[in-house]
Amino acid sequence: LTLMAFLTMTLFFRTEMRSETVADGGIYLGALFFTLINIMFNGFAELSMTLVKLPVFFKQRDFLFYPAWAYALPTWILKIPITFVEVAIWVVITYYLIGFDPSIERFFRQYLLLLCINQMASGLFRLIAALGRNPIVSNSFACFALLIVFFMGGFILSKDDLPKWCIWGYWVSPMMYIQNAIAVNEFFGKKWAHFPPNSTETLGVLVLKSRGIFPEVRWYWIGVGATIGYTLVFNFLFTLALRYLNPFGKPQAMLSEEALAEKNANRTGELIELSSTGRNSVGVERGNEIQRSSTKGNFNRKHGMVLPFKPLSITFDEIRYAVDMPQEMKAQGITEDRLELLKGVSGAFKPGVLTALMGVSGAGKTTLMDVLAGRKTGGYIDGTISINGFPKKQETFARISGYCEQTDIHSPHVTVYESLVYSAWLRLPTEVDSRTRKMFIEEVMELMELSPIREALVGLPRVDGLSTEQRKRLTIAVELVANPSIIFMDEPTSGLDARAAAIVMRTVRNTVDTGRTVACTIHQPSIDIFDAFDELFLLKRGGEEIYAGPLGRHSSHLIQYFEDMEGVPRIKDGYNPATWMLEVTSQAQEEALGVSFTDIYKNSELYRRNKTLIKELSTSPPGSKDLYFPTQYSQPFFTQFKACLWKQHMSYWRNPPYTAVRLILTTFVGLAVGTIFWDLGYKRRRQRDVLNAMGSIYGAIIFLGVQNAMSVQPVLDIERTVFYRERAAGLYSAMPYAFGQVVIELPHIFVQTMIYGVIVYAMIGFEWTASKFFWYLFFMYFTFLYYTFYGMMTVAVTPNHNIAAVVSSAFYSIWNLFSGFLIPRTRMPVWWRWYSWACPVYWTLYGLITSQFGDVKETFESGQTVEDFVRSYFGFRSDFIGVVAIVMVGISVLFGFIFAFSIKAFNFQKR
């Protein structure tokens, strides 16, 4: 707000602002109108703030914490002191430096009016949020409501030019009362009290009449009263909406017939098998016989063999990982420059063996996995990592490994089957034909038990689509269709109940039984889930290993290892070995026994055996070759682009809150603009007719353009999170993804342009010639395009869409200010005229006004031709239209390129 106040003050600077003619008064009206826009839009933050709080409110309301009015009233009251500060900043900076009437009384009157406006706008946006209850719906509704309010306010289109059937909208619009009040306050001041030559009315009254504003002093108080009334009405309706409306949808997960049968079976006491091959079951006694896979596991099981893979082992020796010492710890007196999170850990993961990485919170489980998988984006790594005896290279390792993240990140608007097709398409080698690829996908779906939900949309976590357990299985399947030899899983049972965890672990066990190397971090597993693992790698707090070896039948090897230590309490019958193990190796237990479990392990026979094994596996077998791939990615650039475009197309097609709402909003805005500005396009008797036509173009550009930019931001923010995972997994490079995201917008925006262009062009009554109609569509298309690309660009250069919305909103106001509508370039101070050339909206208005009016030879009542007026008042030349077209294309390309470069260069996902 402060920045915009300074910009406004320097653009409408008092030394450049004259008060001699009606045209001068028009510039002051532009400054007042921009003041109203800024103060109103400053309340726009209430929309997103209210939407964020609504889920919590609905939950607390339904639990009868409080009535709706008890929530709505404090929300309103707490905004009042903020309003006083915001309006004070604006008025103090701008009022006297712009050169408004110097009377101190009028200064405070403007301050009072802007206070009421800010409160009214806040109430309006809170109401829209409560009615919309969804970010995209609320933003679209807010844009449409504001468009009607502004068009009916009397500045963009004066009251005298409104069609008769729209006059009711003028009297209903809050903007009309505000515009009249602030204009009357200014133009009845002493600065405007002189009489121009040959006039019986003051200059102030002439200015008011020229724009259809009521030239009566009482309209100031009418405006204040109406604004206070609207504030009360909006807040009352906000309370009613909170009281009677409910959230749009309840979180619901997809439930297959098989899952429903299992759920019913579970209720009746039947068992769920942990392994589809009969390895174990939930609820069975721990004494049951368990057959374990060994390093010589049967690699020729029926699963996963449509495509052969090479079983690979991974060894790591003396791995250390450190980060820069946090400033908080340095402030406590720690002098070291680095904080070590892993301290010389060593181990090996073998084919056909399921290894658990365990430890208390902060032990470094996920850190070790990220280091081994090459997923760390910062820090310092030392030590050696070998794959089948050869040094690990991240470029090739990404091709033969999979990483199942804890957060289960997937595109929400594609189906389960499409997610797997997409992953397999980009990650399997080019020599795998389409038929074999489809067979392999079907086999993986069967292995992961996803066939019953193959056509289900993935959806958003905890909102709709798949359940958490189904997402976990999809995450594993997405990695498995890449046919990896090594798979890392970060807490695959996190957040699941016993039944769901058993299903996920059954699929994990199925994966291991194909002969793949699988390592899982796991946190507090149940007895049965812990029993499904073959080996354990145990870390203590500080990143030091204290056990690495086989678990044994019912964890017998692990239990014996720790019970052989003096002072360690024996495990009770029926007690969970995983829980017991973490309890007896805690830091408190170490201090009580006066020992270091790390030292005990490093002096044990188990440690020496592990070191020997690491040495053996770190030596490549005779005749073996290092992993080699001729290219970094499985598929060439064009195939990557085609796959990304295909997924974006499916995502857009199934996302009506984004695509359909945008087209519906465009249709309604087009009809509204066409109705309000009905048949104004052919009127050329007065200068005001051209200004009215320009107002129709300006208003629609500002609102529809901003709506395009705002609505694409949350959509892209979700997809960017998926992009981070997919790029790290080696599906594609950044450029094919960025090009796919840019290209998918082109046809959608073309349809939007055609809908809006045909409706508005016909209803306003612009001249029906092929060239004028083409130029109108051309400039509208590239305007919608650069606004959309700008919204995408701001997401790409900021950490999330909320920050992107704040950053981009500042530029919307700046573009509005320098667009040439509020103050033409010819009247701008010389120190600001250069910025017009850098303002995209200025080029849009230049192209649209010049193409429609720049070559019109008709004369006004004053005798001046339309062409001369456009050139003298705006500085627009018809022979410059080709350059304008090139610049418009260039702006769109520039924003698209910056988006692509930023997606490639910036990674806001820190690990």
Steps between C-alpha positions, in 0.01 A plus 500: 500500500784738587679424172183560300439827687849623404454396137159668482635815661791525254280426197228753594756748637358841596747700290374314192131516599319807373147612589410723206274292273244223514766265354722582799211403726483165318860425604412576864198269467739230375715548812190479724376188317837329542490590871164324530627195310805468725310541825235252385747242371701528817208318660543214251730327749189431709387254232797264527529545878133408547529199268798367696311528829166358379581125538590553866192716554263242346648227718471708819151622407378144445641402840303793651804693621323832432226656282587655163460860623761442773750419225394769251493794744865477622614451138337833413612686813864391471517643147401852615834613654687357199274706274585819691872439442471397134285798402719741698809381310330558165339838575803651676733408213275586206254776593715814498772371268248426225357845555142436611310793655721636783216539755574291812127435533493330157814303592323344800180452302691294243662304785156422651357393165797270425463343847140412417601371155768268642260358755231455235746320266620271781140407579429434131801269456423313823145446374623373160740258673221366721271455197770351273677274756751405230801708385434482125122547530541786749764680292289467185187623679696787656636610163155491341338689790774766498472539123128576526556733797772695315321521166186624672692749716485794259869550416574242230155565348317812609142486626365688198640235260366194681220311316160554660471136601826524699420814700386292798854362521632856532285566805587165659877520444695606812761647265251759375451648850874491569588661166246776545606569860874521438453711183263745671743534792780602262326708233301723738827618652652848453748365246214441254279798595609732216289560188646410159450751214143517366361286780249568778605190698818429689764276347433238769132475407589477129740211571234317701235548231739388224524156668133472603568556873236676714621860558354525852693529829260267685622207293809476720290406805269284289811309388631459856161380622457256210850358555435443871168338408667264253763413764225397744309305232808309377607404852145392587481283186846361582365389839196337335724318250712366784188391684319314222756393236713186520829403333466389137627147553598263775835317478410171334730227382443255216401156628529200271268199532798295618588755769137509612496121532822514702357771720188295571712190559711695746189600693397136533841398629647344186870544427679707238802326357815706513638328193317382193747208497394393846794640695317625807170642622377775727381372832670158484722378781868589479590132525386425145766384257629780275687433182748778427664602177878486514770643279447191289130575469301356215525768228276306263177554687202567277485872585670771297666278243337627179799732495822353640719707732847460640509439878736756654646549847584838650778546757603809690813545710579773754222731380506842662251776436519854641320831456601855584460566869162672563527855633288408805762244608786741435324752726512240779882499487570211257811592301500228230411604147315179417240282669557130428179300455655167393825386662679233303221246439564186292275229365370302205156439347469177300260369233193315624550634853264744672703729726351726767672832582400585854584734783344762725389835352809696396719188461550568126292224337358714217827695478693179430244389244510839325880488489502149353229586246669828401199710601683753720495855359760639742755407765836322494532125428809283561552127462465240226183356346527205262250330271597139429861589574517812281500860634150649495428763234177691557423537129488122447376415850175690441430265207521178707353621830165612636420726795158487670457824690305515825272774370351301205518781243293442184312707244144514639304501172629182335388143572702227669556324166602824325751575776669167434485537121664843529779375729569191285490705178776731621713262704514171308764475225408594143546139386198390709206499257151625586348150534768379743473823698125457543544137609758607757270775633217246540734267688615777734138598566422140589809482720401822683132400512393813312293337225162553676562878515677545165251762374484697826628858498796548734360820655651721769620352833234512773259677261379251240611210286713218636538412866840537668564125474409495130732794439785311667447205267479734199826666606672161507342399167609824329859414591463130422386558139844649437628143556762611757749266664516703824203665673506736800181553699463780753259385775252311276265434796504855642151627585328166437289287730585132558285371211634750248859452618462123455379546141790734416758268658354208308570686174848597625568134573375411151752748358788345696398153385570601138868511598536876533707680762260686732584724797228666713514755775238399754373663817354295788376198299262245647628151587369352176630776273843487668497123450467550122854647479808291437774732628531807722723805481464682833618856567511693826452874541794681347527281191704205630424133426448260790378188317514379140409143429232233469192510723461124522185300550264719709790748548700234687844619378424861593365406845797275573748772393367754750413256782861380499604848617539537874222705664257494204154384623358188333198530272165400648290232334274643230677838508578674168873446421512829303369700798726309745803559280446878488439515876814308602723698260374846599742772604370481858566125510853556364574748780348270762715204388806719444565355155498604136301267278697634203829388656352161595383446141832606348683252725263214418536200271187621316678825404803311372279269293321804354831665410611182326170484311530867399851435375384200298200678347706813430725299272357448154476133389740393224359573155227734628446844352410832657152637440492698179223682314565701183262778610408653837128439446325191369304692236608772252399864544194486272359189669545668840314805370223285349452305825494819711251660261280187513490503880435876512216455252340230718550715811341807340211304348409356841537826692173691439553733800787643294416455132119506505472777759737714292288456187172552688638816663621625161155442351323687781753784493461523123121516528521754784744725312298469180178587682643798691684643196226408253552655153761750625758385245352694207432824695758766413328832564703596809841425644323328787368234259857391420588511871196281577609246239847505649345447844327182382832364373696613806260357759476157337879476453572586862244260650518203262877526470553510876252213540699291252821564690347436843318179406804335338720554807353237739469249212865541404615496863354149546653378173840651587522279810437199274761637258767503773440131570487399136812693401694352794383154388646565154175505300593810301703819497342831596458644148259239354283538811503881474421494128215258564358729768525801268356326192198352683381854580497611135178325383316573826579870473406497130154366590473762776594777253248384239218485756578844639596662168193395301253589778649840583590606147145435380317649800709817531470554127858549385553535125454164320803482274730198475814691599346674804342176625827311451700762688244501781530120544878512455559756774248341738658156448851613580374708793334197662812300412755731661286536815481119528873458436568776752303308764700186416825696509435643847436148636825379345708773670333479846471218758118463484190642336411719801826694471457501120156662543645775721793568264286503187226720651750785540570491126129485411460838670810643332384379157159652568656831601719529190250350255420839347133498601513679836760745369601498132871473422500855359404635847744286702802676655803462278678286762229231476423492127768237435313249715203499264716314249565232768134469602322209320151647553610824330590300187165320513305826513728647231422210266126479568424874490720560195356206306142617567532882491851591379400534133146640543457831312159590648482827696372578849257782571807708582630454143799282597532166320502176698846416361642835616346462846648150546842628393498826699333378822645148531805524274380195300600485129327264254819441298663353812258207535740245348763581761236474773406152376865388510542638853186316619633170366839580654351565846320163496815320384708680764269400788483143366880483474551640852255237629693221325838628617379549860351149517838367393720726714307532830423214735303606809481142628789489747622163623 
